[in-house]
Amino acid sequence: MRGAARSNDFAALRWNRKTVAEALARFKEVASFQGNSRTSFTEAGGRKRDGSMWVDAYCAMKTADRNYVFVCYIAKPGDDPEFRLLDGENILRVYTFDELDAAFLEWQKLRHSVDPT
């Protein structure tokens, strides 16, 4: 289609699938532990699959009694990301991209609450 953006065009954006994956890499590392019954990282969350989000990537940690998810939503190319920390379906906190260090500290604490090893 004439005039449609190509994947190379999105690389110029500050926030795209690649930069989101890079931002979530440390969250993925924390979520990668024996006993986690969720995928530690995915780039294809439900809102991406249904077309309501351009980027819907997340990291997750689940044990028998807890289900924590750190998700990144970008509605359309050029938008800033919104990061959410969830406990199941409940939003614990919403973060902007400049609050990722604080979000990561909270993510580490949650990891130790679900897997103290």
N, C-alpha and C positions, 0 to 999 in steps of 0.2 A: 504494500500500500504506500503510495507516494506521501511523503511527509511524516510518516510514522517513525517514532523513535526506535532505534536499534539498541542492542545491549551495550555497544560501545558508547553510545550517547549517555547512558545512565552512569557510566564509570566516572564522568565528570562531576556528578552530583556529590555533595558532601556526604550524604547518607544514601546508601544503596545496599543491595543484598550483601556485597562483599564487605563493606565497612561495618555493617551490623554484625556479620559473622565474626569479624575481628574484635569488635567490642564485646561480644558475648563469649569469646574464647576462654577467658579466665573463669567465667561463670560455669561453662561447660566442664572445665577441669575440676572444679569443686564438686560438681554433680556426678562426676565419674567415679563411683565407688561401688564396691561389692555390696549387694543388697539393695541397690536402687532399682526399683521395679518400673521406672519410667525411662524413656530415652533421654539421655543427658542433654542432647541438643538436636533441634530440627529446624529447618528453614521453611517447612511447609505446614504451618499451623492451620487450623480450621477456617479462619477468616481469609487466609490466602487461597485456600482451595475453593471456597464459595465465591471468591471474586470481590469480597467487600474490603479487602486490604491489599495494597501492593506488596508490602512486606509484613509477614506475620511469622516471626522466628521466636523460639523460646528454648530455655533450659528448664529441666524439671528434676525434682527429687521426690521420691515416694517410698514410704515404708508402710507398715501395716496400719498406722494411725495418722500419718501426715502426708500431705500432697502439696508440695510447694512448687510454684512455677514462677519463673522470671521471664516475662514476655516483652517483645518489642513489636510495636505496631507503627507502620507508616502507611497512611491512607493512600497517598499518590506521590509519584515522583516529584521531588523538590520540597516536600513537607519535612519538618523535623520529626524525629522519632518520639514516641511516647513509650516509656518503660513502666511496666506494672509488676508488682510483687503480689502474688496470689497465694492464698491458702485454700486449696480447693477452688471453689467459685468465688470466694470472698477476696475483695481487693484489700490488701493490707496497706499499700502505699503506691503512689504514682510518682515517678521520677522523670526529670528531664535529662537530656544527654550530659549536661554538665554536673549532674549529681550521681554519675555512675560509680565513683569511688565510694560514696556513702552506701549505695545500693549493694556494692560488692561486699562491704564489711557486714552488712545485714545478712547477705546470702551465706557468707562464711559461718556466721553465728547459727543460722538455721541448719546448715549442714551438720554442725556439731550437735545440734539438738536431735537430729534424726539418725546420726551415725557418729557416736563419740570416739571412734577409733581414729 
